[in-house]
Amino acid sequence: MAQRSRKRGQRERRSSEERNAEIREQLQPLAEGERPGAVTIAAILAAVVGLLNVVLYVAGVRVHGATFSGTVGVGAVLLVAAIGMWQTRYWAVIGFQVILGISCVAAALSLLVASSITGAVRAVLVLAICGTLFWKLIRAMARIQMPQRRPAP
């Protein structure tokens, strides 16, 4: 009798591969010209931040240790990622996710040593924005790389 109640109380356990297969079946391939919303937001964010880096540097705003070549290099990488994501390219989305991941780690580390409320709020804001966008881009990447389904025979 104890075994019976245990079976009723427990949900059936499925392997991670079974869960992954179920999720893959729910995904729909992108239609021609379709761009997921998360990818659009990421492209706009990358373009704005890339342009802002260069414009602020040219305007005289300096971050400690920033060089012209480094600032232009980061701006160029972000602009290339923005263009690639606007065209719904997988390599651009995964590259931008690397940038988001590095930003999350840097923000988390800076939160550990924040010496003011303003610094802590900035770090939490960066974590919230980058972490959320990182998470939303995962499903979008799956749909981008997904082959077109063929009807079952």
C-alpha positions in Angstrom: 0.0 0.0 0.0 2.9 2.4 0.7 4.2 1.8 -2.7 0.8 2.6 -4.3 0.5 5.9 -2.6 4.1 6.8 -3.6 3.3 6.1 -7.2 0.2 8.3 -7.1 2.1 11.1 -5.4 5.0 11.1 -7.8 4.9 12.4 -11.3 6.2 10.2 -14.0 9.9 11.1 -14.5 11.0 11.7 -18.1 14.5 11.9 -19.3 16.0 15.2 -20.4 16.1 14.0 -24.0 12.4 13.2 -23.9 11.7 16.8 -22.6 14.0 18.3 -25.2 12.3 16.3 -28.0 8.9 17.6 -26.8 10.1 21.2 -26.8 11.6 20.8 -30.2 8.3 19.6 -31.6 6.6 22.7 -30.3 9.0 25.0 -32.1 7.9 26.5 -35.4 10.5 27.4 -38.0 10.8 31.0 -38.9 8.7 32.2 -41.8 10.3 33.9 -44.7 11.4 37.4 -43.6 10.4 36.7 -40.0 12.5 38.0 -37.1 11.7 37.1 -33.5 11.0 40.0 -31.2 14.0 39.2 -28.9 16.3 39.3 -31.9 14.9 42.7 -33.0 15.4 44.1 -29.6 18.9 42.7 -29.4 19.8 44.2 -32.8 18.5 47.6 -31.8 20.3 47.5 -28.4 23.6 46.5 -30.1 23.3 49.3 -32.7 22.5 51.9 -30.1 25.3 50.8 -27.7 27.8 50.5 -30.5 27.1 53.9 -31.9 26.9 55.5 -28.5 30.4 54.1 -27.6 32.0 55.8 -30.6 29.9 59.0 -30.4 30.6 59.5 -26.7 34.3 58.9 -27.1 34.5 61.4 -30.0 32.5 63.9 -27.8 35.2 63.6 -25.1 33.6 61.3 -22.6 36.3 59.0 -21.3 36.1 55.8 -19.2 39.3 55.1 -17.2 41.6 53.1 -19.4 39.6 53.3 -22.6 41.5 53.8 -25.8 40.3 55.0 -29.2 41.1 51.8 -30.9 39.4 49.7 -28.2 36.3 51.9 -28.2 36.0 51.8 -32.0 36.7 48.0 -32.0 33.9 47.4 -29.5 31.6 49.7 -31.4 32.4 47.9 -34.7 31.8 44.5 -33.2 28.4 45.6 -31.8 27.4 47.2 -35.1 28.4 44.1 -37.1 26.3 42.0 -34.6 23.4 44.4 -35.0 23.5 44.1 -38.7 23.7 40.3 -38.6 20.9 40.1 -36.1 18.7 42.4 -38.2 19.3 39.9 -41.0 18.4 37.0 -38.6 21.8 35.4 -38.8 22.6 32.7 -36.3 26.3 33.6 -35.9 25.3 37.2 -35.0 22.8 36.1 -32.3 25.2 33.7 -30.7 28.1 36.2 -30.8 25.8 38.8 -29.2 24.9 36.2 -26.5 28.6 35.9 -25.7 28.7 39.7 -25.2 25.6 39.5 -23.0 27.1 36.7 -21.0 30.4 38.6 -20.4 28.3 41.7 -19.5 26.3 39.6 -16.9 29.5 38.3 -15.3 31.1 41.7 -15.2 28.0 43.2 -13.7 27.7 40.5 -11.1 31.4 40.9 -10.1 31.0 44.7 -9.9 28.0 44.2 -7.7 30.2 42.3 -5.3 32.5 45.3 -4.9 30.0 48.2 -5.4 30.9 51.0 -3.1 27.7 53.1 -3.6 24.0 52.6 -4.0 24.2 54.0 -7.5 26.9 51.5 -8.5 24.8 48.6 -7.1 21.7 49.8 -8.9 23.6 50.1 -12.2 25.0 46.6 -11.8 21.5 45.1 -11.0 20.1 47.0 -14.0 22.7 45.6 -16.4 22.2 42.1 -14.9 18.4 42.4 -15.4 18.6 43.7 -19.0 21.4 41.4 -20.2 20.2 38.3 -18.4 16.6 38.6 -19.6 17.7 39.3 -23.2 20.1 36.4 -23.0 17.3 34.0 -21.8 14.9 35.3 -24.5 17.4 34.8 -27.3 17.8 31.1 -26.6 14.5 30.1 -28.1 15.0 32.5 -30.9 18.3 30.9 -31.8 16.6 27.5 -31.8 14.1 28.8 -34.3 16.7 30.4 -36.4 18.8 27.3 -36.8 15.8 25.0 -37.2 15.5 23.3 -40.6 12.2 23.5 -42.4 10.0 20.6 -41.5 8.9 18.2 -44.1 5.4 16.7 -44.0 5.3 13.2 -42.6 5.0 10.5 -45.3 
